[in-house]
């Protein structure tokens, strides 16, 4: 796996506390400009912008221009990928067991 | 908390019939995936299915336990996670109880896959938050 694609990965994007806090702030608001986001952190706007850029690369954050301001909002869609992966096996085995049940019932009916 | 999967299923078929479905390669292909399984401890085999965007569709396995017809265990190595699948069977009240444990996920590791598992709560919370707001 190459490093570049790894940094744009949704998992890497959420593996940092600052970025998780950014996501949470954006989840609580419809959209926020940079200065409102920066106000929540000890770090400066450049540092916050860098984190936002990583979130944008992972498609977790969208931006739009509103006059002179750039506003950011959360795009939660890629997060589903994470949830799907975790709940994957519970879903997987439940589905497979249902197939097994049908298979056994067919067998039962044949004999 | 380490992610672990623990599921219970019940079947009317006998323990022997369920065991057969768990250990016969042709039967396994009908409800799990295509495979070259053999119920022999130490046998190395693969489950395989269509690859997806995030997964090559291959599970590497080795048989760990074969206690016919009560216990079966094999490794389940895929997507960088080295896990173990264990099936336990018992007959009670005219019903066959099948218990599944899928364990060994490395939630504390900072590896690619470990991170996926570690952040599930955050992702779920965020999604819930968003759903609540939409309503």
gemmi code that builds the backbone of each chain (N, CA, C; Angstrom):
import gemmi

chains = {
    "A": [
        ("UNK", (0.845, -1.196, 0.000), (0.000, 0.000, 0.000), (0.877, 1.240, 0.000)),
        ("UNK", (0.632, 2.183, -0.863), (1.526, 3.349, -0.863), (1.055, 4.428, 0.110)),
        ("UNK", (2.032, 5.182, 0.586), (1.799, 6.142, 1.665), (0.772, 7.201, 1.294)),
        ("UNK", (0.826, 7.618, 0.056), (-0.014, 8.728, -0.362), (-1.509, 8.379, -0.248)),
        ("UNK", (-1.856, 7.194, -0.742), (-3.264, 6.822, -0.679), (-3.673, 6.561, 0.770)),
        ("UNK", (-2.693, 6.153, 1.582), (-2.985, 5.883, 2.979), (-3.394, 7.157, 3.727)),
        ("UNK", (-2.740, 8.280, 3.375), (-3.060, 9.512, 4.087), (-4.448, 10.032, 3.708)),
        ("UNK", (-4.968, 9.580, 2.587), (-6.302, 10.037, 2.189), (-7.390, 9.086, 2.651)),
        ("UNK", (-6.946, 8.077, 3.344), (-7.837, 7.046, 3.779), (-8.757, 7.541, 4.897)),
        ("UNK", (-9.995, 7.111, 4.858), (-10.954, 7.549, 5.877), (-10.522, 7.118, 7.285)),
        ("UNK", (-9.869, 5.955, 7.369), (-9.459, 5.442, 8.688), (-8.342, 6.291, 9.281)),
        ("UNK", (-7.412, 6.672, 8.413), (-6.325, 7.543, 8.863), (-6.898, 8.906, 9.239)),
        ("UNK", (-7.852, 9.351, 8.469), (-8.449, 10.665, 8.705), (-9.090, 10.751, 10.089)),
        ("UNK", (-9.723, 9.703, 10.522), (-10.406, 9.763, 11.823), (-9.527, 9.279, 12.972)),
        ("UNK", (-8.292, 8.889, 12.659), (-7.399, 8.373, 13.697), (-6.669, 9.475, 14.456)),
        ("UNK", (-7.126, 10.699, 14.344), (-6.475, 11.828, 14.999), (-7.510, 12.592, 15.832)),
        ("UNK", (-7.185, 12.892, 17.100), (-8.191, 13.523, 17.978), (-8.674, 14.886, 17.486)),
        ("UNK", (-7.771, 15.687, 16.914), (-8.190, 16.999, 16.405), (-9.214, 16.829, 15.283)),
        ("UNK", (-8.923, 15.906, 14.396), (-9.850, 15.708, 13.266), (-11.176, 15.112, 13.727)),
        ("UNK", (-11.089, 14.268, 14.756), (-12.355, 13.735, 15.278), (-13.184, 14.853, 15.898)),
        ("UNK", (-12.506, 15.764, 16.598), (-13.229, 16.893, 17.192), (-13.823, 17.777, 16.090)),
        ("UNK", (-13.069, 17.988, 15.023), (-13.592, 18.762, 13.888), (-14.863, 18.110, 13.331)),
        ("UNK", (-14.803, 16.809, 13.172), (-15.972, 16.095, 12.641), (-17.167, 16.250, 13.575)),
        ("UNK", (-16.873, 16.162, 14.872), (-17.956, 16.295, 15.834), (-18.575, 17.692, 15.806)),
        ("UNK", (-17.721, 18.710, 15.726), (-18.213, 20.089, 15.646), (-19.076, 20.279, 14.401)),
        ("UNK", (-18.613, 19.713, 13.297), (-19.365, 19.851, 12.048), (-20.656, 19.030, 12.081)),
        ("UNK", (-20.622, 17.950, 12.836), (-21.830, 17.126, 12.950), (-22.918, 17.862, 13.724)),
        ("UNK", (-22.481, 18.728, 14.641), (-23.435, 19.452, 15.479), (-23.984, 20.704, 14.808)),
        ("UNK", (-23.315, 21.157, 13.754), (-23.768, 22.361, 13.040), (-24.028, 21.988, 11.583)),
        ("UNK", (-24.819, 22.777, 10.890), (-25.036, 22.517, 9.471), (-23.751, 22.751, 8.692)),
        ("UNK", (-23.208, 23.958, 8.876), (-21.900, 24.249, 8.290), (-21.246, 25.357, 9.094)),
        ("UNK", (-19.901, 25.378, 9.052), (-19.161, 26.345, 9.858), (-18.010, 26.926, 9.050)),
        ("UNK", (-17.747, 28.226, 9.235), (-16.564, 28.820, 8.610), (-15.319, 28.499, 9.446)),
        ("UNK", (-14.171, 28.666, 8.851), (-12.902, 28.314, 9.492), (-12.706, 28.991, 10.843)),
        ("UNK", (-13.038, 30.292, 10.939), (-12.752, 30.992, 12.206), (-13.563, 30.434, 13.372)),
        ("UNK", (-14.782, 29.982, 13.077), (-15.587, 29.367, 14.145), (-14.981, 28.046, 14.597)),
        ("UNK", (-14.441, 27.316, 13.630), (-13.803, 26.042, 13.964), (-12.510, 26.288, 14.741)),
        ("UNK", (-11.731, 27.234, 14.249), (-10.435, 27.534, 14.880), (-10.613, 27.971, 16.329)),
        ("UNK", (-11.701, 28.689, 16.599), (-11.974, 29.178, 17.954), (-12.075, 28.048, 18.981)),
        ("UNK", (-12.340, 26.840, 18.504), (-12.508, 25.705, 19.414), (-11.183, 25.024, 19.769)),
        ("UNK", (-10.105, 25.470, 19.154), (-8.816, 24.779, 19.346), (-7.735, 25.721, 19.869)),
        ("UNK", (-6.718, 25.124, 20.443), (-5.555, 25.890, 20.910), (-4.672, 26.300, 19.728)),
        ("UNK", (-4.760, 25.538, 18.656), (-3.851, 25.769, 17.512), (-4.384, 26.868, 16.588)),
        ("UNK", (-3.527, 27.333, 15.697), (-3.908, 28.415, 14.796), (-4.686, 27.936, 13.584)),
        ("UNK", (-5.124, 28.886, 12.758), (-5.980, 28.535, 11.616), (-5.248, 27.715, 10.556)),
        ("UNK", (-3.936, 27.922, 10.438), (-3.176, 27.144, 9.456), (-3.197, 25.658, 9.822)),
        ("UNK", (-2.967, 25.394, 11.100), (-2.970, 24.005, 11.557), (-4.353, 23.377, 11.379)),
        ("UNK", (-5.386, 24.135, 11.733), (-6.750, 23.615, 11.579), (-7.050, 23.376, 10.093)),
        ("UNK", (-6.592, 24.292, 9.240), (-6.790, 24.129, 7.792), (-6.162, 22.846, 7.276)),
        ("UNK", (-4.981, 22.525, 7.802), (-4.301, 21.301, 7.368), (-5.122, 20.073, 7.719)),
        ("UNK", (-5.678, 20.088, 8.926), (-6.528, 18.959, 9.332), (-7.781, 18.878, 8.460)),
        ("UNK", (-8.349, 20.041, 8.166), (-9.535, 20.071, 7.300), (-9.208, 19.533, 5.905)),
        ("UNK", (-7.992, 19.836, 5.432), (-7.583, 19.361, 4.104), (-7.528, 17.827, 4.074)),
        ("UNK", (-7.038, 17.236, 5.161), (-6.980, 15.769, 5.231), (-8.398, 15.184, 5.250)),
        ("UNK", (-9.270, 15.840, 5.996), (-10.663, 15.388, 6.045), (-11.340, 15.536, 4.676)),
        ("UNK", (-10.965, 16.592, 3.977), (-11.520, 16.796, 2.625), (-11.028, 15.712, 1.669)),
        ("UNK", (-9.736, 15.388, 1.794), (-9.162, 14.322, 0.955), (-9.877, 12.991, 1.186)),
        ("UNK", (-10.287, 12.767, 2.402), (-10.989, 11.525, 2.731), (-12.486, 11.660, 2.429)),
        ("UNK", (-12.880, 12.806, 1.887), (-14.272, 13.087, 1.520), (-15.203, 13.161, 2.729)),
        ("UNK", (-14.596, 13.397, 3.902), (-15.427, 13.492, 5.110), (-15.950, 14.911, 5.313)),
        ("UNK", (-15.311, 15.853, 4.655), (-15.708, 17.252, 4.788), (-15.859, 17.859, 3.386)),
        ("UNK", (-16.911, 18.634, 3.224), (-17.117, 19.377, 1.970), (-17.003, 20.863, 2.281)),
        ("UNK", (-16.593, 21.637, 1.298), (-16.534, 23.080, 1.534), (-17.289, 23.807, 0.429)),
        ("UNK", (-17.769, 25.006, 0.783), (-18.346, 25.844, -0.268), (-18.048, 27.292, 0.060)),
        ("UNK", (-17.966, 28.099, -0.954), (-17.724, 29.522, -0.777), (-19.055, 30.210, -0.523)),
        ("UNK", (-19.068, 31.056, 0.504), (-20.243, 31.881, 0.769), (-19.732, 33.297, 0.923)),
        ("UNK", (-19.783, 34.053, -0.149), (-19.176, 35.385, -0.142), (-17.667, 35.255, -0.028)),
        ("UNK", (-17.119, 35.886, 0.998), (-15.663, 35.815, 1.191), (-15.270, 34.614, 2.034)),
        ("UNK", (-16.269, 33.982, 2.592), (-16.006, 32.929, 3.566), (-16.049, 31.552, 2.914)),
        ("UNK", (-15.215, 30.651, 3.400), (-15.354, 29.250, 3.018), (-16.041, 28.547, 4.183)),
        ("UNK", (-17.111, 27.859, 3.863), (-17.824, 27.131, 4.924), (-17.654, 25.639, 4.744)),
        ("UNK", (-17.533, 24.980, 5.876), (-17.284, 23.533, 5.868), (-18.485, 22.787, 6.434)),
        ("UNK", (-18.737, 21.641, 5.824), (-19.777, 20.789, 6.413), (-19.346, 19.322, 6.347)),
        ("UNK", (-19.972, 18.546, 7.178), (-19.631, 17.134, 7.292), (-20.296, 16.327, 6.180)),
        ("UNK", (-19.547, 15.406, 5.636), (-20.126, 14.411, 4.734), (-19.917, 13.050, 5.401)),
        ("UNK", (-20.986, 12.511, 5.979), (-20.841, 11.307, 6.826), (-20.769, 10.013, 6.023)),
        ("UNK", (-21.053, 10.096, 4.746), (-21.127, 8.892, 3.906), (-19.930, 7.928, 4.073)),
        ("UNK", (-18.669, 8.437, 3.995), (-17.535, 7.501, 4.114), (-17.459, 6.795, 5.466)),
        ("UNK", (-18.091, 7.374, 6.492), (-18.062, 6.735, 7.811), (-18.798, 5.403, 7.798)),
        ("UNK", (-19.749, 5.285, 6.892), (-20.520, 4.041, 6.801), (-19.610, 2.869, 6.460)),
        ("UNK", (-18.565, 3.196, 5.696), (-17.604, 2.161, 5.326), (-16.992, 1.529, 6.575)),
        ("UNK", (-16.698, 2.372, 7.560), (-16.103, 1.873, 8.792), (-17.105, 1.012, 9.535)),
        ("UNK", (-18.304, 1.523, 9.655), (-19.309, 0.778, 10.393), (-19.586, -0.553, 9.695)),
        ("UNK", (-19.669, -0.493, 8.361), (-19.941, -1.711, 7.618), (-18.871, -2.757, 7.863)),
        ("UNK", (-17.641, -2.303, 7.941), (-16.554, -3.252, 8.129), (-16.659, -3.925, 9.492)),
        ("UNK", (-16.963, -3.153, 10.504), (-17.031, -3.699, 11.858), (-18.217, -4.623, 12.038)),
        ("UNK", (-19.366, -4.175, 11.565), (-20.565, -4.993, 11.749), (-20.628, -6.076, 10.669)),
        ("UNK", (-19.634, -6.027, 9.797), (-19.622, -6.925, 8.644), (-19.820, -8.393, 9.028)),
        ("UNK", (-19.036, -8.866, 9.991), (-19.093, -10.301, 10.299), (-20.369, -10.721, 11.009)),
        ("UNK", (-20.916, -9.824, 11.837), (-22.182, -10.160, 12.487), (-23.264, -10.343, 11.422)),
        ("UNK", (-23.281, -9.395, 10.499), (-24.215, -9.484, 9.386), (-23.921, -10.730, 8.546)),
        ("UNK", (-22.637, -10.876, 8.228), (-22.175, -11.986, 7.388), (-22.634, -13.331, 7.957)),
        ("UNK", (-22.323, -13.577, 9.249), (-22.644, -14.891, 9.827), (-24.147, -15.092, 10.005)),
        ("UNK", (-24.860, -14.013, 10.317), (-26.319, -14.146, 10.427), (-26.932, -14.527, 9.083)),
        ("UNK", (-26.443, -13.898, 8.031), (-26.933, -14.227, 6.692), (-26.578, -15.661, 6.308)),
        ("UNK", (-25.324, -16.041, 6.619), (-24.876, -17.391, 6.265), (-25.666, -18.444, 7.039)),
        ("UNK", (-25.941, -18.155, 8.322), (-26.698, -19.102, 9.140), (-28.121, -19.265, 8.602)),
        ("UNK", (-28.650, -18.188, 8.032), (-29.979, -18.258, 7.434), (-29.957, -19.170, 6.206)),
        ("UNK", (-28.892, -19.075, 5.419), (-28.707, -19.977, 4.275), (-28.600, -21.424, 4.756)),
        ("UNK", (-27.859, -21.596, 5.842), (-27.685, -22.932, 6.418), (-29.028, -23.500, 6.865)),
        ("UNK", (-29.833, -22.650, 7.495), (-31.154, -23.089, 7.958), (-31.988, -23.601, 6.775)),
        ("UNK", (-31.982, -22.837, 5.695), (-32.753, -23.234, 4.513), (-32.234, -24.547, 3.939)),
        ("UNK", (-30.927, -24.650, 3.906), (-30.268, -25.847, 3.394), (-30.680, -27.072, 4.209)),
        ("UNK", (-30.683, -26.916, 5.519), (-31.033, -28.030, 6.407), (-32.509, -28.372, 6.293)),
        ("UNK", (-33.332, -27.346, 6.099), (-34.768, -27.599, 5.961), (-35.082, -28.354, 4.672)),
        ("UNK", (-34.392, -27.974, 3.596), (-34.547, -28.703, 2.330), (-34.201, -30.167, 2.513)),
        ("UNK", (-33.096, -30.371, 3.212), (-32.594, -31.721, 3.474), (-33.639, -32.514, 4.261)),
        ("UNK", (-34.196, -31.850, 5.270), (-35.205, -32.460, 6.140), (-36.412, -32.910, 5.314)),
        ("UNK", (-36.820, -32.044, 4.377), (-38.005, -32.333, 3.566), (-37.774, -33.461, 2.566)),
        ("UNK", (-36.513, -33.613, 2.152), (-36.204, -34.660, 1.179), (-36.274, -36.033, 1.803)),
        ("UNK", (-35.922, -36.116, 3.087), (-35.866, -37.431, 3.744), (-37.181, -37.797, 4.397)),
    ],
    "B": [
        ("UNK", (-12.524, -1.997, 24.154), (-13.052, -3.367, 24.160), (-12.718, -4.074, 22.858)),
        ("UNK", (-12.269, -5.287, 22.974), (-11.937, -6.043, 21.771), (-13.207, -6.513, 21.073)),
        ("UNK", (-13.301, -6.272, 19.775), (-14.485, -6.766, 19.078), (-14.454, -8.287, 19.028)),
        ("UNK", (-15.551, -8.870, 19.420), (-15.691, -10.320, 19.363), (-17.094, -10.612, 18.907)),
        ("UNK", (-17.225, -11.630, 18.118), (-18.550, -11.967, 17.656), (-18.970, -13.267, 18.315)),
        ("UNK", (-20.136, -13.253, 18.936), (-20.655, -14.437, 19.611), (-22.130, -14.561, 19.234)),
        ("UNK", (-22.462, -15.592, 18.479), (-23.822, -15.728, 17.973), (-24.361, -17.125, 18.247)),
        ("UNK", (-25.671, -17.217, 18.443), (-26.315, -18.514, 18.678), (-27.398, -18.767, 17.654)),
        ("UNK", (-27.404, -19.965, 17.141), (-28.421, -20.360, 16.169), (-29.051, -21.670, 16.615)),
        ("UNK", (-30.300, -21.895, 16.187), (-30.969, -23.146, 16.543), (-31.513, -23.801, 15.278)),
        ("UNK", (-31.383, -25.104, 15.231), (-31.861, -25.853, 14.070), (-32.621, -27.087, 14.542)),
        ("UNK", (-33.601, -27.474, 13.739), (-34.339, -28.686, 14.092), (-33.567, -29.946, 13.697)),
        ("UNK", (-32.704, -29.815, 12.694), (-31.924, -30.970, 12.234), (-31.032, -31.505, 13.349)),
        ("UNK", (-30.642, -32.775, 13.212), (-29.804, -33.405, 14.231), (-28.421, -32.753, 14.279)),
        ("UNK", (-27.722, -32.973, 15.380), (-26.357, -32.478, 15.534), (-25.494, -32.995, 14.371)),
        ("UNK", (-25.703, -34.263, 14.015), (-24.899, -34.879, 12.940), (-25.127, -34.171, 11.598)),
        ("UNK", (-26.371, -33.813, 11.322), (-26.681, -33.131, 10.057), (-26.047, -31.739, 10.020)),
        ("UNK", (-26.113, -31.042, 11.156), (-25.520, -29.703, 11.217), (-23.998, -29.813, 11.098)),
        ("UNK", (-23.446, -30.795, 11.795), (-21.994, -31.036, 11.711), (-21.572, -31.290, 10.258)),
        ("UNK", (-22.365, -32.080, 9.567), (-22.073, -32.381, 8.169), (-22.035, -31.082, 7.340)),
        ("UNK", (-23.025, -30.203, 7.598), (-23.083, -28.933, 6.859), (-21.883, -28.037, 7.175)),
        ("UNK", (-21.330, -28.206, 8.380), (-20.176, -27.393, 8.798), (-18.858, -27.936, 8.282)),
        ("UNK", (-18.838, -29.225, 7.930), (-17.548, -29.861, 7.648), (-17.441, -30.482, 6.259)),
        ("UNK", (-18.536, -30.493, 5.514), (-18.484, -31.040, 4.165), (-18.240, -29.884, 3.185)),
        ("UNK", (-17.190, -29.992, 2.410), (-16.781, -28.905, 1.526), (-17.903, -28.457, 0.587)),
        ("UNK", (-18.612, -29.401, 0.012), (-19.700, -29.073, -0.911), (-20.830, -28.337, -0.188)),
        ("UNK", (-21.158, -28.821, 1.012), (-22.197, -28.156, 1.807), (-21.744, -26.741, 2.213)),
        ("UNK", (-20.507, -26.639, 2.671), (-19.959, -25.326, 3.075), (-20.034, -24.312, 1.938)),
        ("UNK", (-19.775, -24.794, 0.725), (-19.813, -23.904, -0.437), (-21.217, -23.347, -0.641)),
        ("UNK", (-22.218, -24.105, -0.199), (-23.606, -23.662, -0.407), (-24.039, -22.593, 0.585)),
        ("UNK", (-23.364, -22.506, 1.739), (-23.825, -21.497, 2.707), (-22.723, -20.580, 3.231)),
        ("UNK", (-21.446, -20.924, 3.041), (-20.398, -19.976, 3.432), (-19.755, -19.406, 2.166)),
        ("UNK", (-18.830, -20.151, 1.610), (-18.139, -19.725, 0.385), (-17.517, -20.958, -0.236)),
        ("UNK", (-17.099, -20.818, -1.477), (-16.319, -21.880, -2.109), (-15.075, -22.121, -1.260)),
        ("UNK", (-14.634, -23.375, -1.220), (-13.546, -23.697, -0.294), (-12.910, -25.027, -0.652)),
        ("UNK", (-11.785, -25.324, -0.041), (-11.185, -26.654, -0.132), (-10.958, -27.214, 1.278)),
        ("UNK", (-11.981, -27.062, 2.096), (-11.940, -27.500, 3.489), (-11.892, -29.016, 3.611)),
        ("UNK", (-11.161, -29.490, 4.607), (-11.221, -30.897, 5.023), (-11.200, -30.924, 6.543)),
        ("UNK", (-12.029, -31.776, 7.170), (-12.066, -31.775, 8.638), (-10.861, -32.515, 9.242)),
        ("UNK", (-9.679, -32.015, 8.976), (-8.448, -32.632, 9.478), (-7.619, -31.540, 10.143)),
        ("UNK", (-7.277, -31.747, 11.418), (-6.489, -30.754, 12.147), (-5.175, -30.499, 11.402)),
        ("UNK", (-4.859, -29.234, 11.187), (-3.625, -28.863, 10.491), (-3.824, -28.641, 9.004)),
        ("UNK", (-4.990, -29.039, 8.470), (-5.265, -28.841, 7.045), (-5.374, -27.348, 6.738)),
        ("UNK", (-4.616, -26.912, 5.734), (-4.672, -25.500, 5.329), (-5.583, -25.369, 4.114)),
        ("UNK", (-6.455, -24.383, 4.159), (-7.425, -24.247, 3.074), (-7.802, -22.778, 2.887)),
        ("UNK", (-8.615, -22.537, 1.876), (-9.079, -21.172, 1.605), (-10.583, -21.150, 1.390)),
        ("UNK", (-11.192, -20.092, 1.884), (-12.539, -19.742, 1.438), (-12.332, -18.638, 0.407)),
        ("UNK", (-13.075, -18.693, -0.661), (-12.931, -17.574, -1.587), (-14.245, -17.215, -2.255)),
        ("UNK", (-14.363, -15.920, -2.519), (-15.573, -15.396, -3.148), (-15.188, -14.220, -4.032)),
        ("UNK", (-16.168, -13.593, -4.648), (-15.905, -12.444, -5.512), (-15.205, -11.324, -4.739)),
        ("UNK", (-14.125, -10.791, -5.278), (-13.480, -9.659, -4.598), (-14.357, -8.408, -4.650)),
        ("UNK", (-14.192, -7.537, -3.658), (-14.900, -6.254, -3.660), (-13.854, -5.141, -3.690)),
        ("UNK", (-14.343, -3.912, -3.652), (-13.454, -2.753, -3.683), (-12.469, -2.766, -2.502)),
        ("UNK", (-12.950, -3.264, -1.357), (-12.128, -3.195, -0.150), (-11.560, -4.545, 0.272)),
        ("UNK", (-11.795, -5.579, -0.510), (-11.432, -6.917, -0.032), (-11.154, -7.828, -1.205)),
        ("UNK", (-10.079, -8.635, -1.109), (-9.713, -9.500, -2.234), (-10.550, -10.779, -2.322)),
        ("UNK", (-11.436, -10.985, -1.335), (-12.347, -12.135, -1.399), (-11.739, -13.452, -0.975)),
        ("UNK", (-10.532, -13.400, -0.410), (-9.871, -14.645, -0.019), (-9.674, -14.712, 1.496)),
        ("UNK", (-10.044, -15.845, 2.076), (-9.809, -16.092, 3.495), (-8.863, -17.289, 3.598)),
        ("UNK", (-7.718, -17.084, 4.238), (-6.782, -18.186, 4.462), (-7.079, -18.819, 5.810)),
        ("UNK", (-7.154, -20.147, 5.807), (-7.535, -20.823, 7.043), (-6.711, -22.062, 7.295)),
        ("UNK", (-6.689, -22.444, 8.575), (-6.074, -23.702, 8.974), (-6.962, -24.316, 10.042)),
        ("UNK", (-7.222, -25.608, 9.897), (-8.098, -26.279, 10.856), (-7.364, -26.444, 12.185)),
        ("UNK", (-8.013, -25.999, 13.273), (-7.379, -26.067, 14.596), (-7.956, -27.187, 15.452)),
        ("UNK", (-9.285, -27.345, 15.424), (-9.956, -28.325, 16.287), (-11.029, -29.053, 15.489)),
        ("UNK", (-11.019, -30.378, 15.591), (-12.110, -31.184, 15.020), (-12.526, -32.192, 16.075)),
        ("UNK", (-13.636, -31.905, 16.780), (-14.153, -32.845, 17.777), (-15.551, -33.229, 17.342)),
        ("UNK", (-15.623, -34.161, 16.423), (-16.887, -34.571, 15.832), (-17.832, -35.123, 16.893)),
        ("UNK", (-19.066, -34.709, 16.935), (-19.706, -33.638, 16.165), (-19.977, -32.401, 17.013)),
        ("UNK", (-19.074, -32.103, 17.939), (-19.380, -31.049, 18.907), (-18.592, -29.754, 18.766)),
        ("UNK", (-17.394, -29.845, 18.218), (-16.590, -28.627, 18.188), (-15.688, -28.588, 16.968)),
        ("UNK", (-15.678, -27.424, 16.321), (-14.865, -27.233, 15.130), (-14.282, -25.822, 15.175)),
        ("UNK", (-12.993, -25.716, 14.900), (-12.365, -24.398, 14.955), (-11.334, -24.269, 13.846)),
        ("UNK", (-11.296, -23.111, 13.226), (-10.258, -22.838, 12.229), (-9.869, -21.369, 12.247)),
        ("UNK", (-8.663, -21.095, 11.743), (-8.243, -19.697, 11.660), (-8.971, -19.049, 10.484)),
        ("UNK", (-9.061, -17.736, 10.532), (-9.772, -16.959, 9.508), (-8.923, -15.714, 9.278)),
        ("UNK", (-8.019, -15.840, 8.311), (-7.043, -14.771, 8.094), (-7.380, -14.047, 6.794)),
        ("UNK", (-7.754, -12.777, 6.920), (-8.128, -12.016, 5.737), (-8.056, -10.525, 6.024)),
        ("UNK", (-7.755, -9.763, 5.008), (-7.706, -8.297, 5.116), (-6.821, -7.840, 6.274)),
        ("UNK", (-5.730, -8.568, 6.513), (-4.793, -8.157, 7.548), (-5.210, -8.508, 8.962)),
        ("UNK", (-6.367, -9.157, 9.115), (-6.811, -9.572, 10.448), (-6.641, -11.077, 10.584)),
        ("UNK", (-6.003, -11.479, 11.674), (-5.766, -12.895, 11.940), (-6.732, -13.346, 13.042)),
        ("UNK", (-7.836, -13.938, 12.642), (-8.894, -14.246, 13.602), (-9.188, -15.743, 13.644)),
        ("UNK", (-10.050, -16.139, 14.598), (-10.395, -17.551, 14.772), (-11.915, -17.723, 14.812)),
        ("UNK", (-12.377, -18.708, 14.073), (-13.799, -19.039, 14.052), (-13.984, -20.377, 14.763)),
        ("UNK", (-14.866, -20.398, 15.747), (-15.113, -21.644, 16.481), (-16.611, -21.944, 16.531)),
        ("UNK", (-16.957, -23.145, 16.140), (-18.348, -23.600, 16.161), (-18.517, -24.639, 17.269)),
        ("UNK", (-19.559, -24.494, 18.087), (-19.879, -25.511, 19.091), (-21.318, -25.954, 18.877)),
        ("UNK", (-21.533, -27.245, 18.994), (-22.874, -27.791, 18.774), (-23.321, -28.570, 19.993)),
        ("UNK", (-24.625, -28.467, 20.303), (-25.188, -29.372, 21.309), (-26.677, -29.563, 21.064)),
        ("UNK", (-27.144, -30.728, 21.478), (-28.556, -31.058, 21.299), (-29.259, -30.858, 22.629)),
        ("UNK", (-30.317, -30.056, 22.628), (-31.056, -29.818, 23.873), (-32.513, -29.594, 23.513)),
        ("UNK", (-33.410, -30.218, 24.253), (-34.857, -30.055, 24.041), (-35.237, -30.247, 22.576)),
        ("UNK", (-34.685, -31.266, 21.972), (-35.043, -31.578, 20.590), (-34.607, -30.521, 19.566)),
        ("UNK", (-33.660, -29.719, 19.956), (-33.167, -28.667, 19.062), (-31.637, -28.727, 19.055)),
        ("UNK", (-31.054, -28.497, 17.889), (-29.598, -28.424, 17.828), (-29.168, -26.966, 17.995)),
        ("UNK", (-28.371, -26.730, 19.032), (-27.881, -25.379, 19.303), (-26.496, -25.236, 18.701)),
        ("UNK", (-26.363, -24.238, 17.849), (-25.078, -23.972, 17.217), (-24.574, -22.627, 17.722)),
        ("UNK", (-23.400, -22.657, 18.327), (-22.824, -21.432, 18.872), (-21.588, -21.062, 18.055)),
        ("UNK", (-21.506, -19.811, 17.676), (-20.359, -19.328, 16.890), (-19.580, -18.279, 17.674)),
        ("UNK", (-18.276, -18.453, 17.716), (-17.426, -17.384, 18.240), (-16.404, -17.016, 17.181)),
        ("UNK", (-16.350, -15.742, 16.880), (-15.367, -15.252, 15.909), (-14.512, -14.233, 16.668)),
        ("UNK", (-13.292, -14.619, 17.008), (-12.481, -13.826, 17.929), (-11.106, -13.510, 17.352)),
        ("UNK", (-10.384, -12.670, 18.072), (-8.988, -12.397, 17.728), (-8.778, -11.114, 16.937)),
        ("UNK", (-9.814, -10.287, 16.812), (-9.646, -9.005, 16.115), (-8.710, -8.114, 16.916)),
        ("UNK", (-7.815, -7.455, 16.238), (-6.791, -6.660, 16.935), (-7.227, -5.220, 17.078)),
        ("UNK", (-8.111, -4.962, 18.013), (-8.654, -3.601, 18.120), (-7.608, -2.613, 18.615)),
        ("UNK", (-6.644, -3.073, 19.405), (-5.709, -2.121, 19.982), (-4.524, -1.807, 19.067)),
        ("UNK", (-4.371, -2.614, 18.061), (-3.282, -2.370, 17.125), (-3.551, -1.098, 16.338)),
        ("UNK", (-2.494, -0.429, 15.956), (-2.669, 0.789, 15.169), (-2.552, 0.495, 13.679)),
        ("UNK", (-2.576, -0.767, 13.353), (-2.500, -1.158, 11.951), (-3.722, -0.648, 11.204)),
        ("UNK", (-3.631, -0.693, 9.919), (-4.715, -0.275, 9.048), (-6.066, -0.833, 9.494)),
        ("UNK", (-6.097, -2.144, 9.664), (-7.370, -2.765, 10.025), (-7.734, -2.531, 11.478)),
        ("UNK", (-6.720, -2.494, 12.328), (-6.978, -2.225, 13.735), (-7.671, -0.887, 13.891)),
        ("UNK", (-7.214, 0.086, 13.128), (-7.807, 1.417, 13.202), (-9.274, 1.386, 12.792)),
        ("UNK", (-9.575, 0.599, 11.805), (-10.971, 0.495, 11.374), (-11.848, 0.074, 12.543)),
        ("UNK", (-11.369, -0.945, 13.261), (-12.182, -1.463, 14.354), (-12.253, -0.482, 15.499)),
        ("UNK", (-11.135, 0.195, 15.747), (-11.075, 1.115, 16.871), (-12.015, 2.290, 16.753)),
        ("UNK", (-12.287, 2.712, 15.555), (-13.049, 3.948, 15.413), (-14.526, 3.740, 15.161)),
        ("UNK", (-14.959, 2.533, 15.303), (-16.365, 2.282, 15.007), (-17.305, 3.097, 15.878)),
        ("UNK", (-16.981, 3.224, 17.161), (-17.877, 3.936, 18.067), (-18.052, 5.373, 17.652)),
        ("UNK", (-16.930, 5.969, 17.260), (-16.981, 7.353, 16.827), (-17.867, 7.482, 15.593)),
        ("UNK", (-17.677, 6.594, 14.650), (-18.449, 6.652, 13.416), (-19.931, 6.459, 13.706)),
        ("UNK", (-20.225, 5.515, 14.580), (-21.619, 5.227, 14.898), (-22.260, 6.411, 15.615)),
        ("UNK", (-21.495, 6.987, 16.554), (-22.010, 8.156, 17.281), (-22.327, 9.308, 16.339)),
        ("UNK", (-21.404, 9.558, 15.433), (-21.600, 10.654, 14.490), (-22.828, 10.422, 13.618)),
        ("UNK", (-22.940, 9.206, 13.166), (-24.092, 8.905, 12.317), (-25.402, 9.084, 13.062)),
        ("UNK", (-25.391, 8.671, 14.329), (-26.580, 8.787, 15.152), (-26.927, 10.270, 15.334)),
        ("UNK", (-25.896, 11.029, 15.637), (-26.050, 12.467, 15.812), (-26.703, 13.089, 14.577)),
        ("UNK", (-26.227, 12.681, 13.406), (-26.739, 13.229, 12.159), (-28.182, 12.802, 11.933)),
        ("UNK", (-28.475, 11.553, 12.245), (-29.848, 11.057, 12.082), (-30.783, 11.845, 12.974)),
        ("UNK", (-30.356, 12.034, 14.248), (-31.194, 12.744, 15.218), (-31.496, 14.154, 14.730)),
        ("UNK", (-30.506, 14.775, 14.103), (-30.691, 16.150, 13.656), (-31.658, 16.249, 12.487)),
        ("UNK", (-31.599, 15.242, 11.628), (-32.465, 15.244, 10.450), (-33.940, 15.142, 10.850)),
        ("UNK", (-34.175, 14.445, 11.961), (-35.571, 14.187, 12.365), (-36.252, 15.424, 12.958)),
    ],
}
model = gemmi.Model(1)
for chain_id, residues in chains.items():
    chain = gemmi.Chain(chain_id)
    for i, (resn, *xyz) in enumerate(residues, 1):
        res = gemmi.Residue()
        res.name, res.seqid = resn, gemmi.SeqId(i, " ")
        for name, pos in zip(("N", "CA", "C"), xyz):
            atom = gemmi.Atom()
            atom.name, atom.element = name, gemmi.Element(name[0])
            atom.pos, atom.b_iso = gemmi.Position(*pos), 0.0
            res.add_atom(atom)
        chain.add_residue(res)
    model.add_chain(chain)
structure = gemmi.Structure()
structure.add_model(model)
structure.setup_entities()
